[in-house]
Amino acid sequence: MTETADRVTVALERAVGSAQVVSDPATLAGYHGIAWGEPIAKIPLPRLPSPAMVAVRPRTTEDVVAVVRVARESGTPIVPHGAGTGVHAGAAPVEGAILLDLGAMQQIFHISRTDRMASVQPGVVLGDLDAAAEPHGLFCGHDPWSKSIASVGGATSTNGVGYLAGKYGAMGDQVLGLEVVLGTGEVLRTRPVPKSSTGPQLRHLFIGAEGVLGLITRVDLRLFVIPEKRSIVGYVFTPFEAGLDASLEMFDVGIRPTMIDYEEEDDGLVQLEAGKL
C-alpha cells in the first residue's frame, strides 16, 4: 500500500469505522464494475481502469457524507458501485480511486399501497423489492434480465430499460424522488411527487448520470398494481412488414402491450410475441 493509500484508508476508518473499509488487494481485485470480463478503455483516460486504492461499504447517508468529505480533503476520486451488473463498465474502478460500494445499503424504509410507492436505499435488489411489494398487491415496473441481482440505485443511475418499458417506461420514469449526496458533502432531497408546477424537477439531474453529479442514497419509486391476468401470445407474419403494420395498428386502436418482441427467424419467417399486463 502506498503512502497516499495508507493515509486515505486511515482517514476512512476513522470516519466510518474499520469494519466498513476494504483494503485487502484480493477483495479489491474482485470489483470489476462490469457484469462479465475485464473493463478496458478504448479512448485515452487520465486514470486507467485498475483495482481501487480502497473500498468503502457505507450503510447510511451519513456514512456516504463522511466518505465524500475524506475524498475532498485528500483529492481522491470516488467511483460509485452498485451491484456490478452493468455491461458498459460504468462502475469500473480506476487508479487511485475510492470505490464506494453501496451494496450494503439495503433497507426498505416503507411500501405504501395507498401511494403506490416504495422508499428504499440504493443497494436494494430489484427482485427483493418485488418480493416485498407483492403482499401489498404491487410490483416494480423495471424488469431487466438482471432483476434478481441488479440494484435499485444502479438501475436509477443508469436509467435502465427493462422488458416492461413499453408500458411502464424506463427506470427514470418510475422514480418520484431522490436523496443525493453532492460532491460538497451536502445532502439534497427532492420531493417524491410525480410532477411539480414550479421550477425544474431536480431528480432528473441524477437519473442516468452514473454518480457523476451526486451519489444516490435513497430512492422513492413508483410501484404498480399487480394485474389480475397476464398472458403472452405469438403470431407469425410473412413478410416482415405485415407484422410491423399489425403492431402499429394495435397502438392506433389503443392496445398497448407491455412487451413486444418482433424478430426474423432463420427460415425467413417472422414472429411477434406480445405480453399483456
C-alpha positions in Angstrom: 0.0 0.0 0.0 1.4 3.4 -1.0 1.7 6.3 1.5 -1.3 8.0 -0.1 -3.4 4.9 0.1 -2.4 4.3 3.7 -3.3 7.9 4.7 -6.7 7.8 2.9 -7.5 4.4 4.4 -6.8 5.5 7.9 -8.9 8.6 7.4 -11.8 6.5 6.1 -11.6 4.1 9.0 -11.8 7.0 11.4 -14.8 8.4 9.6 -16.9 5.3 9.2 -15.2 2.5 11.2 -12.7 -0.1 10.1 -15.4 -2.8 9.5 -16.7 -0.8 6.6 -13.4 -0.2 4.9 -11.8 -2.8 2.5 -8.1 -2.6 1.7 -7.3 -6.3 1.0 -5.9 -6.5 -2.5 -7.6 -9.7 -3.4 -11.0 -8.3 -2.4 -10.4 -5.1 -4.3 -9.5 -7.0 -7.4 -13.0 -8.5 -7.3 -14.6 -5.2 -8.0 -14.7 -5.2 -11.8 -17.6 -2.8 -12.2 -18.9 -4.8 -15.2 -21.1 -8.0 -15.4 -18.5 -10.0 -17.3 -15.0 -9.7 -18.5 -12.4 -7.0 -17.6 -13.0 -3.3 -18.1 -11.0 -1.8 -20.9 -10.6 1.7 -22.2 -10.9 2.4 -25.9 -10.0 6.1 -25.5 -7.2 7.8 -23.6 -8.1 8.3 -19.9 -6.3 10.3 -17.3 -6.8 7.4 -14.9 -6.8 3.9 -16.3 -9.1 1.0 -15.2 -7.4 -0.6 -12.2 -8.3 -2.0 -8.8 -9.4 0.7 -6.5 -7.0 2.1 -3.9 -9.5 1.3 -1.2 -13.2 0.4 -1.0 -15.9 1.5 1.5 -19.2 -0.1 2.2 -21.4 2.6 3.8 -24.7 1.7 5.5 -26.2 5.1 5.9 -26.4 8.5 4.2 -24.2 9.9 7.0 -21.5 7.3 6.1 -21.6 8.5 2.4 -21.2 12.1 3.6 -18.2 11.1 5.7 -16.6 9.3 2.7 -17.2 12.3 0.4 -15.5 14.6 2.9 -12.4 12.4 3.2 -12.2 12.3 -0.6 -12.5 16.1 -0.9 -9.8 16.7 1.7 -7.4 14.2 0.1 -8.2 15.0 -3.5 -9.2 11.4 -4.2 -11.8 10.4 -6.9 -14.8 8.4 -5.9 -16.3 5.6 -8.1 -19.8 4.6 -7.0 -20.6 0.9 -7.3 -24.0 -0.8 -7.1 -24.4 -4.5 -7.8 -21.8 -4.5 -10.6 -24.3 -6.0 -13.1 -23.8 -3.3 -15.8 -22.4 -4.2 -19.2 -20.7 -0.9 -20.1 -18.1 -0.8 -17.2 -19.6 2.5 -15.9 -18.8 1.4 -12.3 -15.3 0.2 -13.1 -12.7 1.5 -10.6 -9.7 3.5 -11.7 -6.2 4.1 -10.4 -6.0 5.7 -7.0 -9.8 5.8 -6.5 -12.1 5.2 -3.5 -14.7 2.6 -4.6 -17.9 3.4 -2.9 -19.8 0.0 -2.6 -23.4 0.9 -2.0 -24.5 -2.7 -1.9 -24.7 -2.8 1.9 -27.4 -0.1 1.9 -30.3 -2.5 1.6 -33.0 -1.1 3.8 -36.6 -0.8 2.6 -38.0 2.1 4.5 -41.6 1.6 3.6 -44.0 0.4 0.9 -47.4 2.2 0.6 -50.3 0.6 -1.1 -52.2 3.9 -1.0 -49.4 5.9 -2.6 -48.3 3.0 -4.7 -44.7 3.9 -3.8 -41.7 2.4 -2.2 -38.8 4.3 -0.4 -35.6 2.3 -0.4 -31.8 2.5 -0.1 -29.9 2.2 -3.3 -28.5 -1.3 -2.6 -31.9 -3.0 -2.5 -32.0 -5.6 -5.2 -34.9 -5.2 -7.7 -36.1 -8.8 -7.2 -36.1 -8.3 -3.4 -38.2 -5.1 -3.8 -40.7 -7.0 -6.0 -40.9 -9.8 -3.3 -41.5 -7.2 -0.6 -44.2 -5.3 -2.7 -46.1 -8.4 -3.6 -48.0 -8.8 -0.3 -49.3 -5.2 -0.9 -50.6 -6.2 -4.4 -47.8 -4.2 -6.1 -44.8 -4.8 -8.2 -41.8 -2.9 -9.7 -42.2 -1.9 -13.3 -38.5 -2.2 -14.1 -37.8 -5.7 -15.2 -34.4 -6.2 -16.8 -32.7 -9.6 -17.4 -30.6 -8.9 -14.2 -33.6 -8.3 -12.0 -32.6 -10.9 -9.5 -29.1 -9.3 -8.9 -29.3 -5.7 -10.0 -29.8 -2.9 -7.5 -32.4 0.0 -7.5 -29.6 2.6 -7.2 -27.7 1.1 -10.2 -30.8 1.0 -12.3 -31.6 4.6 -11.4 -28.0 5.8 -12.0 -28.0 4.3 -15.5 -31.7 4.9 -16.3 -32.0 1.3 -17.2 -34.6 0.0 -19.6 -36.3 -3.4 -18.8 -38.6 -5.7 -20.7 -41.7 -3.9 -19.5 -40.5 -0.4 -20.5 -43.1 -0.3 -23.3 -45.8 0.2 -20.8 -44.1 1.4 -17.6 -41.2 3.3 -19.0 -37.5 3.3 -18.2 -36.3 3.2 -14.6 -36.1 7.0 -14.5 -39.8 7.3 -15.4 -40.6 5.4 -12.3 -38.5 7.4 -9.9 -40.5 10.0 -7.9 -37.9 11.4 -5.6 -34.2 11.1 -4.6 -31.8 11.7 -1.8 -28.4 12.5 -3.1 -25.0 13.4 -1.5 -23.3 16.1 -3.6 -19.6 16.5 -4.1 -19.6 19.2 -1.4 -20.9 16.7 1.1 -24.3 18.4 1.2 -27.4 16.2 1.1 -30.1 17.1 -1.4 -33.6 15.7 -1.1 -36.2 16.1 -3.8 -39.9 15.8 -3.0 -41.5 12.4 -4.0 -44.2 13.7 -6.3 -44.9 12.8 -10.0 -45.0 16.4 -11.2 -44.3 19.9 -9.9 -45.9 23.1 -11.0 -42.9 25.3 -10.3 -39.2 25.0 -11.1 -37.2 22.2 -12.7 -37.5 18.6 -11.5 -34.1 18.2 -9.9 -34.2 14.4 -9.7 -33.6 14.3 -13.5 -30.1 15.7 -13.0 -29.1 12.5 -11.3 -31.1 9.8 -13.1 -28.8 8.3 -15.7 -25.8 10.4 -14.6 -24.0 7.3 -13.1 -22.9 9.2 -10.0 -21.1 12.0 -11.8 -23.3 14.7 -10.3 -24.1 13.1 -6.9 -24.3 9.8 -5.0 -27.8 8.4 -4.7 -28.6 7.3 -1.1 -32.4 6.9 -1.2 -34.9 6.3 -4.0 -38.7 7.0 -3.8 -40.0 4.7 -6.5 -43.4 4.3 -8.2 -45.0 0.8 -7.9 -47.8 -0.6 -9.9 -50.8 -2.8 -9.1 -50.3 -6.5 -10.0 -52.6 -7.2 -12.9 -55.5 -9.7 -12.5 -54.4 -11.6 -15.6 -51.2 -11.9 -17.6 -50.9 -13.6 -21.0 -48.3 -14.0 -23.8 -49.5 -14.6 -27.4 -47.5 -15.2 -30.5 -48.2 -14.7 -34.2 -46.3 -15.5 -37.4 -46.2 -13.0 -40.3 -44.9 -13.1 -43.8 -43.5 -10.7 -44.9 -41.8 -8.7 -42.1 -43.7 -5.5 -43.0 -47.0 -7.2 -42.2 -46.1 -7.7 -38.6 -44.9 -4.2 -38.3 -48.2 -2.9 -39.7 -50.1 -5.1 -37.2 -48.0 -3.7 -34.3 -48.8 -0.1 -35.4 -52.5 -0.9 -35.7 -52.6 -2.1 -32.1 -51.3 1.2 -30.9 -53.7 3.1 -33.2 -56.7 1.5 -31.5 -55.3 2.0 -28.0 -53.9 -1.5 -27.3 -50.6 -1.1 -25.5 -48.8 -4.4 -24.8 -46.4 -4.4 -22.0 -43.7 -6.1 -24.1 -43.3 -6.8 -27.9 -40.6 -9.0 -29.2 -40.6 -8.9 -33.0 -37.8 -10.6 -34.9 -36.9 -12.5 -38.1 -36.2 -16.2 -37.8 -33.5 -18.1 -39.7 -36.1 -19.7 -42.0 -37.3 -16.3 -43.2 -40.5 -16.3 -41.0 -41.0 -13.5 -38.5 -42.7 -13.9 -35.2 -44.4 -11.4 -32.9 -44.9 -12.1 -29.2 -46.9 -9.6 -27.2 -47.1 -9.8 -23.4 -50.2 -8.1 -21.9 -50.2 -6.9 -18.3 
